[in-house]
Amino acid sequence: MITKRIIPCLDVRNGRVVKGTNFEGLTDVSSPVELAKFYSENGADELVFYDITASFEGRQLFTDILLEVASTIFIPLTVGGGINTVEDFDRVLKCGADKVSVNSGAIRNPDLVREAARKYGDQCVVLSADIKRVDGQFRVFAKGGREDTGMEAISWIKRCVDMGAGEIVVNSIDTDGVKKGFDLEMLQAVTDAVSVPVIASGGAGCVQDFIDLFHSNPKVDAGLAASVFHFGEIRIPDLKKELKKENIIVRV
């Protein structure tokens, strides 16, 4: 059985970590550099850094904060937000990212996934998919969950994996920030469709939600969360102890 990863997510706006519910109502949390250092020293397996308004505002990702975060931590770092070209991949990787997450940029130009995978390798390209149920269908949303693309999500994810995406982050807009558990139905549909690592995002409210996630779908590779970690509702070392008790393999 593959070791399951626990991944905090830093949603960054105007240089500060923020958190909302269903992608709305954002509130200020902390400095991304301070939080990143804390997680690196307290059991996180990886870290995800999203500049959440870069695509919506049509600008490049903040590299000054990213440089500082990357130099502070000693765990793998995935970075996303405003990634629209292969040059953006290059810039972010040179700032210290290990993997680059692409979302709206791939929707605008699907060939970006293929080009980046060819240049940097599949393991470097992470597809982040913001998904919401619309009329009984899993639908892909763009620009930080603001815009319904009209695309069916599972076929979109399969297409991107075929083009070279080496990992998928499944962001459920329906469960984001609600703290009632991960979107198990949506995750099952994704893991049934692809064979690359899948990261579950959106809905974690307590330790039991992570236990339920990994027990219900052993194909899920990692659980990603934000507010429950940021506000100390779940401590990662405690979470890993409980997962280990449930025979879920984690790095302690």
PyMOL commands that set and color helices and strands:
alter all, ss='L'
color gray80, all
select helices_A, chain A and resi 32-41+54-57+63-72+86-94+104-108+111-120+122-124+153-163+184-193+207-216+227-230+236-245
alter helices_A, ss='H'
color red, helices_A
select strands_A, chain A and resi 5-13+16-21+24-30+47-51+77-80+99-102+125-134+137-142+147-152+167-172+198-201+220-225
alter strands_A, ss='S'
color yellow, strands_A
deselect
rebuild
show_as cartoon
